[in-house]
Amino acid sequence: MDFEVTPDVLIPRPETEHVIEVTLQRLGIASRGSAAPRDAELRIADVGTGSGCIAVALAHELPNARVAATDISAAALEVARRNAARNAVDARIEFIECNLLEPFLHQSPTTSHQSPSFHAVVSNPPYIARSDAATLAREVREHEPASALFGGETGTEMYAPLIAQAAILLKPGGILVLELGYDSAEHVSRLLSAPEWSDVAITNDLAGIKRVASARRANRSVTE
């Protein structure tokens, strides 16, 4: 698949392919021969879509899925829209300028609790610590957007609110798939040890680094 990138978006890395692979596996789509699940009418959220590579790839692999792709950057969303059109999946992706999944938490004017609505929430969130900025390659530090690179002072600040929102918005049995920063697996695993989650797994990338965390939304109600 071909993707346009500009200085407004993170350049997709090979490691992010593992997010796609794990998502398809956790949805029960082991191969292209699994016709029934591939054609399921799934609703998926891609949080922090950037170039749109995750949203577009999942829409390409799942021909009846509908994807909500969110980002705080309007410029990034324009790039993502063009990539969706380039790969002929734009009709099934909604691009939303917002922080994380916040609009979906407040869709009902009569209640503060949004009913679960997604079969999967996936994300490659910012996960580099600001204190590590000087260690980045110059081409990354100077030519990729800081909002897509840095996840707070420790690099892990985005995970807790994203996991909390996913716990509210995922259907029971729905899946959460997160790309991990270096050394963030233990932190994310602790967050996923809450009762709302089950079947937690960590997947290594080809270099043996813990790269993707995934979990299933347990069949329990969320208490706030």
Long-range contacts (C-beta under 8 A, 24 or more apart in sequence): 1-56, 1-57, 1-60, 1-87, 2-86, 2-87, 3-51, 3-52, 3-53, 3-56, 3-83, 3-86, 4-51, 4-79, 4-82, 4-83, 4-86, 5-51, 5-79, 6-75, 6-79, 7-143, 7-144, 7-145, 8-73, 8-75, 8-76, 8-78, 8-79, 8-145, 9-50, 9-51, 9-73, 9-76, 9-79, 9-80, 9-144, 9-145, 9-148, 10-50, 10-51, 10-124, 10-144, 10-145, 10-148, 10-149, 11-51, 11-144, 12-50, 12-51, 12-53, 14-206, 15-179, 15-205, 15-211, 16-53, 16-54, 16-124, 16-179, 18-179, 18-203, 18-205, 18-211, 18-212, 19-54, 19-122, 19-124, 19-177, 19-178, 19-179, 19-212, 20-54, 20-57, 20-58, 20-61, 22-177, 22-201, 22-203, 22-212, 22-214, 23-58, 23-120, 23-122, 23-175, 23-177, 23-214, 24-58, 24-61, 24-62, 26-120, 26-175, 26-177, 26-214, 26-216, 27-62, 27-119, 27-120, 27-175, 29-61, 29-62, 38-62, 38-63, 39-63, 39-64, 40-64, 40-65, 41-65, 41-66, 42-66, 42-119, 42-120, 43-67, 43-68, 43-117, 43-118, 43-119, 44-68, 44-118, 44-119, 44-120, 44-121, 44-122, 45-69, 45-70, 45-101, 45-104, 45-118, 45-120, 45-121, 45-122, 45-169, 46-70, 46-122, 46-123, 47-100, 47-101, 47-121, 47-122, 47-123, 47-125, 47-162, 48-72, 48-100, 48-123, 48-124, 48-125, 48-126, 48-148, 48-158, 49-76, 49-77, 49-80, 49-95, 50-76, 50-79, 50-80, 50-124, 50-148, 51-76, 51-79, 51-80, 51-83, 52-79, 52-80, 52-81, 52-83, 52-84, 52-93, 52-95, 53-83, 54-122, 54-123, 54-124, 55-80, 55-84, 55-93, 56-80, 56-83, 56-84, 56-87, 56-89, 56-93, 58-122, 59-84, 59-89, 59-92, 59-93, 60-87, 60-89, 65-92, 66-92, 66-93, 66-94, 67-92, 67-93, 67-94, 68-93, 68-94, 68-96, 68-104, 68-118, 69-93, 69-94, 69-95, 69-96, 70-95, 70-96, 70-97, 70-98, 70-99, 70-100, 70-101, 70-103, 71-95, 71-96, 71-97, 71-98, 72-97, 72-98, 72-99, 72-147, 73-97, 73-145, 73-147, 73-148, 76-145, 76-148, 100-158, 100-161, 100-162, 100-165, 101-162, 101-165, 101-166, 101-169, 102-165, 104-165, 104-169, 105-165, 105-168, 105-169, 113-168, 113-224, 114-168, 114-169, 116-168, 116-169, 116-170, 116-171, 116-172, 116-174, 116-217, 117-169, 117-171, 118-166, 118-169, 118-170, 118-171, 118-174, 119-170, 119-171, 119-174, 119-175, 120-170, 120-174, 120-175, 120-176, 120-177, 121-162, 121-166, 121-169, 121-170, 121-174, 121-175, 121-176, 121-177, 122-176, 122-177, 122-178, 123-162, 123-177, 123-178, 123-179, 124-178, 124-179, 125-151, 125-158, 125-159, 125-162, 125-178, 125-179, 126-150, 126-151, 126-155, 126-158, 127-151, 127-155, 127-156, 127-158, 127-159, 127-179, 127-180, 127-181, 127-184, 128-155, 128-181, 129-153, 129-154, 129-155, 130-155, 151-181, 155-181, 155-184, 156-181, 156-184, 156-187, 156-188, 159-184, 159-187, 159-188, 159-191, 160-191, 163-188, 163-191, 163-192, 166-217, 167-194, 167-196, 167-197, 167-217, 167-222, 168-222, 168-224, 170-217, 171-217, 172-217, 172-218, 172-219, 172-220, 173-216, 173-217, 173-219, 174-216, 174-217, 175-214, 175-215, 175-216, 175-217, 176-213, 176-214, 176-215, 176-216, 176-217, 177-212, 177-213, 177-214, 178-212, 178-213, 178-214, 179-211, 179-212, 180-210, 180-211, 180-212, 180-213, 182-209, 185-210, 185-213, 188-213, 189-213, 195-220, 196-220, 196-222
